[in-house]
């Protein structure tokens, strides 16, 4: 009989703002917001305290607009080292209970507490963890308790701040199905729009949709979303996941809105070069390239392409990005551009392409491959690898601050 898992999703509440209030008690109870530099066109709200949210302040709001709505709003620049330290302290507390902790971003992570729950009621355990984080770090968090990761994540969003919510699989039809489909974790605005065009307006509609229809329009993602909408999620809590790089990307907010191709090409060359540098540093290549465009009205447009052969050179990344660009741009002035290479693998794992220039080499090596094939049948896949590098595990690419913090966890994790 399969034992039901007990999964926690720990989500720090208004993390950056809460860290600032913990360091500066005089800010508690006041509307504060962390914001970028307006002079560099990064003048948007990154996060805000719950006092600010109560006055209508929200993430991505323009600073100028925020001050009109809330003149007493206290604006603070981001202090990333401070947030990293708070994140490490939070994960240290979580790891004091179990090694089965999977960081997702700087302010959230999963815990598999199945074994601990045999001796301690999950609700009591969640209360203890929540109070420890609050008492020791002066930081609030919400915790979702469920039999899988998707439901735990969904539960943690149901009650904030300082909430603890239990969500059982049998409660999915009652609690999730009536909600609008865009309320479901994993469904963005673009996906929601497509689902509604197929008459799927609620999570329940998605849960009961024809699987063939979903697969036709969305591929494997559609099938996965249907399973999640039915409360099914078999993913394990994987502490090793922080060692994996799934994508490498770079984006930039432009000093002024641009429409000229010369400026667009220059920006894409710069972004492609940055992405190529990061891929090279990690010895990676990727099969999928995605470009992002944010226009002057804050509308996001993305376009992706999956290639037959992986890429990693800046010239190739630039060329593919520029081919995608006309398909994603409607002519509206551009505020931000981004390039991401995903579906990445180690370069040594990428298949060499048989061509007129190297077929003789492959012909010579064919007897060797036959021997390797026979040995793998006997002893298992991967028993012999060509040109393997002995290195430490690769940590997540520094494509955003929320991913950068994972590098800081290395020393702590390696002790266990």
C-alpha positions in Angstrom: 0.0 0.0 0.0 1.4 3.4 -1.0 2.0 5.7 1.9 0.5 9.2 1.5 3.2 11.8 1.5 3.1 15.0 3.6 4.5 17.9 1.8 5.0 21.5 3.1 5.4 24.5 0.9 7.0 27.3 2.9 6.4 30.7 1.4 7.9 33.8 3.0 5.5 36.7 3.2 6.5 39.9 1.4 10.0 38.8 1.8 12.2 41.8 0.9 9.9 44.2 2.7 9.7 41.9 5.7 13.5 41.6 5.9 13.8 45.4 5.8 11.3 45.7 8.7 13.2 43.1 10.6 16.4 45.1 10.3 14.6 48.4 10.9 11.9 48.0 13.5 10.8 51.6 13.1 9.4 50.6 9.7 7.0 48.0 11.1 3.4 48.9 10.6 4.3 51.4 7.8 3.7 51.2 4.1 7.1 50.4 2.5 8.2 49.2 -0.9 11.4 48.0 -2.5 11.9 49.7 -5.8 14.5 50.0 -8.5 16.0 53.2 -9.8 13.5 55.4 -11.7 16.3 57.2 -13.5 17.3 54.0 -15.2 13.7 53.2 -16.1 13.7 50.5 -13.4 11.4 52.5 -11.3 8.9 49.8 -10.5 7.8 48.2 -7.2 9.6 44.9 -6.7 7.6 44.1 -3.5 5.8 45.9 -0.8 4.7 45.4 2.8 1.2 44.3 3.6 0.5 47.8 4.9 1.3 49.2 1.4 -0.7 46.5 -0.3 -3.7 47.5 1.7 -3.4 51.0 0.1 -3.4 49.6 -3.4 0.3 49.2 -4.0 1.3 46.1 -6.0 4.4 44.5 -7.6 5.4 46.0 -11.0 3.5 49.2 -10.3 5.4 52.3 -11.5 6.9 54.2 -8.6 5.4 57.5 -9.7 1.9 55.9 -9.8 2.5 54.3 -6.4 3.4 57.6 -4.8 0.2 59.2 -6.2 -1.9 56.5 -4.6 0.1 56.4 -1.4 2.1 59.6 -0.8 3.4 58.3 2.6 4.9 55.3 0.9 8.5 54.7 2.1 10.7 53.6 -0.9 13.8 51.6 -0.2 16.5 50.4 -2.7 17.0 46.6 -2.8 19.7 45.2 -0.5 20.5 41.8 -2.1 23.2 40.7 0.3 20.8 41.2 3.2 18.1 39.2 1.5 20.5 36.3 0.7 21.5 36.1 4.3 17.9 36.0 5.5 17.2 33.3 2.9 20.1 31.1 4.0 19.0 31.5 7.7 15.4 30.4 6.7 16.6 27.3 4.8 18.9 26.5 7.7 15.9 26.3 10.0 14.0 24.1 7.5 17.0 21.7 7.1 17.2 21.3 10.9 14.0 19.2 10.5 14.8 17.2 7.4 17.3 17.0 4.6 14.4 16.7 2.1 14.2 20.4 1.5 14.0 21.7 -2.1 14.6 25.5 -2.5 12.5 26.9 -5.3 13.5 30.6 -5.1 15.0 32.9 -2.5 11.8 33.0 -0.5 10.1 29.6 -0.9 10.8 25.9 -0.8 9.3 22.5 -0.3 9.8 20.0 2.5 8.9 16.3 2.6 8.0 15.7 6.2 6.3 12.3 5.7 8.6 10.5 8.1 8.5 13.3 10.8 4.7 13.3 10.5 4.5 9.7 11.8 5.6 11.1 15.2 4.4 14.7 15.1 1.1 16.0 13.7 1.7 18.0 10.5 -0.3 20.9 11.7 1.7 21.1 14.9 4.9 20.8 13.0 4.0 23.6 10.6 3.1 25.8 13.6 6.5 25.1 15.2 8.4 25.9 11.9 6.4 29.1 11.3 7.0 30.3 14.9 10.7 29.5 14.8 11.1 31.5 11.6 9.2 34.4 13.1 10.8 34.3 16.5 14.4 33.7 15.4 14.4 35.8 12.2 11.5 38.2 12.8 10.1 37.1 9.4 6.5 36.0 8.6 5.7 33.0 6.4 2.8 30.9 5.2 2.8 27.1 5.0 0.8 24.9 2.7 0.3 21.3 3.8 -0.8 18.7 1.2 0.0 15.2 -0.2 1.9 16.7 -3.2 3.9 19.7 -4.3 1.2 21.3 -6.5 -1.4 21.2 -3.8 1.1 22.4 -1.1 2.0 25.4 -3.3 -1.7 26.1 -3.9 -2.5 25.9 -0.2 0.3 28.2 0.9 -1.2 31.0 -1.3 -4.7 30.6 0.3 -3.9 32.4 3.6 -1.4 35.2 3.9 0.4 36.5 6.0 1.2 33.9 8.7 -1.2 31.4 7.3 -1.2 27.6 7.6 -3.5 25.8 5.2 -4.2 22.1 4.7 -5.4 21.0 1.3 -6.4 17.4 0.7 -6.8 15.8 -2.7 -10.5 15.0 -2.0 -11.1 18.7 -1.4 -10.0 19.7 -4.9 -13.4 19.7 -6.6 -14.9 21.8 -3.8 -12.1 24.3 -3.2 -10.3 24.5 -6.6 -12.6 23.7 -9.4 -14.9 26.7 -9.0 -12.0 29.1 -9.3 -11.2 30.9 -12.5 -8.6 29.0 -14.5 -6.0 31.9 -14.2 -6.0 31.3 -10.5 -4.3 28.0 -11.0 -0.6 27.8 -10.3 1.2 27.3 -13.6 -1.4 29.0 -15.8 -0.3 32.4 -16.9 -2.3 35.1 -18.7 -1.5 33.8 -22.2 -2.3 30.2 -21.3 -5.6 31.3 -19.6 -6.6 33.2 -22.7 -6.0 30.1 -24.9 -7.9 27.9 -22.4 -10.9 30.2 -22.4 -10.9 30.2 -26.2 -11.5 26.4 -25.8 -14.4 27.1 -23.3 -12.3 26.2 -20.2 -13.1 29.1 -17.8 -12.6 27.4 -14.5 -10.1 25.0 -13.0 -12.9 22.5 -13.0 -13.4 22.9 -16.8 -9.7 22.1 -17.2 -9.8 19.2 -14.9 -12.7 17.6 -16.9 -11.4 18.6 -20.3 -10.7 16.1 -23.1 -7.1 15.1 -22.8 -6.7 14.7 -26.6 -7.9 18.3 -27.0 -5.4 19.6 -24.5 -2.6 17.6 -26.0 -3.5 18.9 -29.5 -3.3 22.5 -28.4 -0.7 22.5 -25.6 1.2 19.2 -25.9 2.5 17.6 -22.8 2.0 20.8 -20.8 -1.8 20.5 -21.4 -1.9 17.0 -20.1 0.2 17.9 -17.1 -2.1 20.8 -16.2 -5.2 18.6 -16.4 -3.5 16.2 -13.9 -2.7 19.1 -11.6 -6.2 20.4 -11.8 -7.3 17.0 -10.6 -4.9 17.2 -7.7 -2.4 14.8 -9.2 1.3 15.6 -8.9 4.0 12.8 -8.6 7.0 15.0 -8.4 9.4 14.2 -5.5 10.9 16.8 -3.2 14.4 16.9 -4.6 17.2 18.6 -2.7 19.5 18.0 -5.7 17.4 20.1 -8.0 19.3 23.2 -7.0 22.3 21.8 -8.8 20.5 21.7 -12.1 20.4 24.4 -14.6 17.3 24.3 -16.7 17.8 27.5 -18.6 20.2 30.4 -19.1 18.9 33.8 -20.0 19.4 37.5 -19.8 17.1 40.5 -20.2 17.5 44.3 -20.0 15.2 47.2 -19.4 16.1 49.9 -21.9 16.9 53.5 -20.9 14.3 54.7 -23.5 11.7 52.9 -25.5 13.1 51.8 -28.9 11.6 51.0 -32.3 14.6 51.3 -34.6 16.0 48.0 -35.9 19.6 49.2 -35.3 18.9 49.6 -31.6 17.0 46.3 -31.4 19.9 44.4 -33.2 22.5 46.0 -30.9 20.5 45.0 -27.8 20.0 41.4 -29.0 23.8 41.1 -29.8 24.6 42.2 -26.2 22.0 39.8 -24.7 23.2 36.9 -26.9 26.8 37.5 -25.9 25.8 37.4 -22.2 23.8 34.2 -22.6 26.7 32.6 -24.5 29.1 33.6 -21.8 27.0 31.9 -19.1 26.5 28.8 -21.2 30.2 28.6 -21.8 31.0 29.0 -18.1 28.8 26.0 -17.3 29.8 24.0 -20.4 26.1 23.9 -21.5 24.2 24.1 -24.8 20.4 24.3 -25.3 17.8 23.2 -27.8 15.2 25.9 -27.2 15.5 29.6 -27.6 13.0 32.1 -26.3 12.8 35.9 -26.8 10.8 38.2 -24.6 9.5 41.6 -25.5 7.9 44.0 -23.0 6.3 47.0 -24.8 5.8 50.5 -23.5 2.3 49.5 -22.3 3.8 46.7 -20.1 2.4 44.0 -22.3 4.7 40.9 -22.6 5.2 39.0 -25.8 7.3 35.8 -26.1 8.2 33.6 -28.9 10.1 30.2 -28.7 11.7 27.8 -31.1 13.0 24.3 -30.4 16.0 23.4 -32.6 17.2 20.1 -34.0 20.7 20.8 -32.9 21.7 22.6 -29.6 23.3 26.0 -29.7 25.7 27.9 -27.4 27.6 30.3 -29.6 26.6 34.0 -29.4 26.3 34.2 -33.2 23.9 31.3 -33.4 21.9 32.7 -30.4 21.7 36.1 -32.0 20.7 34.7 -35.4 17.8 32.6 -33.9 16.7 35.5 -31.7 16.5 37.8 -34.7 14.5 35.3 -36.7 12.0 35.0 -33.9 11.7 38.8 -33.3 9.4 39.7 -36.3 7.0 37.0 -35.2 6.7 38.5 -31.7 6.8 42.2 -32.3 3.7 44.2 -33.4 5.6 47.5 -33.8 4.8 49.0 -30.4 7.8 50.8 -28.7 9.9 48.4 -26.7 10.8 48.8 -23.1 12.5 45.5 -22.4 14.1 42.7 -24.4 15.2 39.3 -23.2 16.8 36.1 -24.6 16.8 32.7 -22.9 18.3 29.3 -24.0 16.5 26.4 -22.3 16.2 22.7 -22.5 19.9 22.7 -21.7 22.4 19.8 -21.5 26.1 19.4 -21.0 28.0 19.9 -24.2 29.5 16.5 -24.0 26.1 14.9 -24.0 25.0 16.6 -27.2 25.1 14.3 -30.1 27.7 14.9 -32.8 26.1 15.4 -36.1 27.1 13.0 -38.9 28.3 15.1 -41.8 30.4 14.8 -44.9 33.3 16.1 -42.9 33.2 13.6 -40.1 31.6 10.4 -41.4 35.0 8.8 -41.8 35.7 9.3 -38.1 32.4 7.7 -37.2 33.1 4.8 -39.5 36.4 4.2 -37.7 34.8 4.4 -34.3 31.8 2.2 -35.1 33.5 -1.0 -33.7 34.2 0.8 -30.5 30.6 1.9 -30.2 29.5 -1.7 -30.7 31.7 -2.8 -27.8 30.3 0.0 -25.6 26.8 -1.0 -26.5 27.4 -4.6 -25.5 28.9 -3.5 -22.2 26.0 -1.2 -21.4 23.6 -4.0 -22.0 25.5 -6.1 -19.5 26.5 -3.5 -16.9 24.0 -0.7 -17.4 23.8 2.6 -19.3 26.5 5.2 -18.7 29.1 2.6 -17.5 31.5 4.1 -20.1 31.4 7.8 -21.1 33.4 9.6 -23.7 35.5 12.5 -22.5 33.8 12.9 -19.2 34.8 15.8 -17.0 35.2 15.3 -13.3 33.8 18.4 -11.7 31.7 19.5 -8.9 28.0 19.8 -9.5 26.9 22.7 -11.5 24.7 25.2 -9.7 21.8 27.1 -11.2 22.7 29.7 -13.7 22.8 33.3 -12.4 20.0 34.5 -14.6 18.1 36.3 -11.8 18.6 37.2 -8.2 16.2 34.6 -7.1 18.4 32.0 -8.7 21.7 33.5 -7.6 20.9 32.8 -3.9 21.1 29.0 -4.7 24.9 29.4 -5.1 25.1 30.7 -1.6 23.5 27.5 -0.2 26.4 25.3 -1.6 28.6 25.4 1.5 25.8 24.7 3.8 24.4 21.8 1.8 27.8 20.2 1.3 28.2 19.9 5.0 25.3 17.3 5.1 
